[in-house]
Amino acid sequence: MLKKVLVTNDDGINASGIWSLVNYLSSIADVYVVAPEEQQSAKSQSITFLTEVEATETAMLGATEAYALKGTPTDCVNWGITKFRKSGIKFDYIFSGINIGTNTGLAAYYSGTISAAREGALHGIRSIALSVGGREASEFDYICSLIPKVLEMSDSLSASTILSVNAPDLPVWAVKGFRIAEAAPWGYGETYRFTKTDTGYQLGSHLNGTETGELRYDFDCINNGYASVSPLISHISDEAAFRKLSGLFPQDKTLAVIVDVQDGLASSIAGGERVISNITKFARCMARLDVPCALTELYGYGQTLPAVAAAADTGSRTETVLRREWNAWGSAEFSKLMSNMAADKVLIAGLETHAAVMQTALGYMRKGYDVTVIEDCCASRTGHDHKMAIAELRDMGCKVTTLRAALARMLFAVNHPAADSVMRILSE
């Protein structure tokens, strides 16, 4: 069954680019067209608001149905999706173009061509924008020849990713090929000039093109005789900034677990004084970062060491569970406590790495938690037991790191305001 494609543009339904595109697509798909009645370049993602848009059915060679809309490119996409859905037609792809003139670099913010594709992506439909360089562009054969490859690319990506394809206005034989390129972090290289007229000033611009041979950006490709394919995002949130602000270990989703640091065990642990000091620092840092903490105690081995208990004490964000099982998850009280917490990441420290620490860590992993064992905050009665347990945890997919490394990941990736005070704790 042929794929169903909606085609629009911003140059208007009578532009030569859209006719060439529809003619090509009609050989591989069922094509439906909704395009602006008039020129709508640089309208970005504007929509017609508080007034109705009018559509006129028209004939277009290669199109199953075609409509000229008194509206913007974004209006065309919304109208087309809604209108044809009522007829039981669901589009597999949206094509916008072929635009007369390239849409490289920051033109993506202003281009009606790319904005129409973005609107399609926002509807969950794979969308592609096509543009050919030059204000009098007429060479569309090469960019059309790329369509099967571009469809293959689009199918390999999320529907939220737009593909912006730009080609030079050259005959097929003169184009050097295509490159996957970033959208340039600048506009057309424009400089503005003000020309005095009888009625005021006229604003103009010109293109500052260079032929450097470098092909990193879409703009470079066009200047050097290549076509470019650039993936563009359609969502609004800046994911990198979001991660930085919320943290790689969000406070409300991370739990610190300190296993059996009890007076009846501590005296027999290899390197006990150093490890207890590290666990105390770990507890103090978690409290400083407002990370909730769960303390476990194994029946018959006394209470949590006072220094560790005091360091972990963050009021209602610290809970202590007394149990009889080596694996904390064997305790009904512990399981109930975990079910009441929103954590999905766990940082584990404690004594008897080869026994309670390992069993508790594996219990978390089996339940789908992201588990990190803090190696220098764990120990066993013998160094050999500890090393073997750490190796086995790694083999089973558990993350293993040091206290400093874990805190560095939490702090510096997000520029945490408590970074200085935490580093002071570590340096003591």
Beta strands, then each sheet from edge to edge (+ up, - down):
strand 1: 3-8
strand 2: 29-36
strand 3: 55-58
strand 4: 65-69
strand 5: 93-100
strand 6: 126-132
strand 7: 161-167
strand 8: 178-180
strand 9: 191-197
strand 10: 200-206
strand 11: 227-233
strand 12: 254-259
strand 13: 293-298
strand 14: 318-323
strand 15: 345-351
strand 16: 370-379
strand 17: 399-401
sheet 1: 3+ 4- 2- 1- 5- 6- 7- 11+ 8+
sheet 2: 9+ 10-
sheet 3: 14+ 13+ 12+ 15+ 16+ 17+
end
